[in-house]
Amino acid sequence: DEEEDYMSDLFIKQDVRPGLPMVRRVKEAIQKEEKQKEANEKNRQKSIKEEEKERRDLVLKSALGNENKGFALLQKMGYKSGQALGKSGEGIVEPIPLNIKTGLSGLGHEELKKRKAEEKLENYRQKLHMKKQANEQAADQFRIRFKTKQEERKMEGDLRKSQRACQQLDMQKDIDVPKEPWFWIEPEEEDKNDEEDKKDECIRSELSVSEKLHILTAYLREEHFYCIWCGTTYEDPEDLSSNCPGDSAADHD
């Protein structure tokens, strides 16, 4: 006899009266449990659905006999069991399988469920597509903003460069006052309470960085024949127009 696992639940629940051999007690417990299972299976009543299924399976497994009117008519026309239907034998051999409906839902319910599932899947795909488009648009907008910010910073740097050049060239020509207050880089002042300073601030705020840069570079070219992108002061307008590529950073790139 094979040794049993004495640490199992089966052993713990069994008769442990002193004097009984250990292996014998375990075998008796197993036999008792098997008999109890068989008794429970015999006493269990089958449901109506189980009985219907057993009867249906039994009928479907058995072949049609002469008592079936349809089969009898086929035999009269020369049909033999196991033969394919049709004059030349190109038809089906096995009967069309039954599609047993066991649920309580009405006709067309399965098609409705299938259609709803397809609609749900399509809606999910559309949401994914819209989310993807939104992410792509957000990425494009970020790139545009980043590029715009870089261009603004570059223009601000060009403007400061132009202001320093304008101040230096004006002072070489003994010009003590700039044509416009913002043509030169002004030193920072702690207090600006005069009305004139407030007006200047208002005027300066009306012009954008690109507008200031365009006005100032045009002044440098016309007044001093100087191009900030070339970093060169030309002799005259002809020398400037013939040797300088243009009046903007894009022309020099």
Salt bridges, closest charged atoms under 4 A:
ASP1 OD2 - LYS27 NZ 2.71
ASP15 OD2 - ARG17 NE 2.41
GLU28 OE2 - ARG24 NE 3.18
GLU41 OE2 - ARG44 NH2 3.98
GLU50 OE1 - ARG44 NH1 3.73
GLU54 OE2 - LYS46 NZ 2.89
ASP57 OD2 - LYS53 NZ 3.02
ASP140 OD1 - ARG143 NH2 2.14
ASP158 OD2 - LYS154 NZ 3.49
ASP170 OD1 - HIS224 NE2 2.66
GLU186 OE2 - ARG204 NH1 3.64
GLU201 OE2 - LYS192 NZ 3.82
GLU201 OE2 - ARG204 NH2 2.52
GLU223 OE2 - LYS173 NZ 4.00
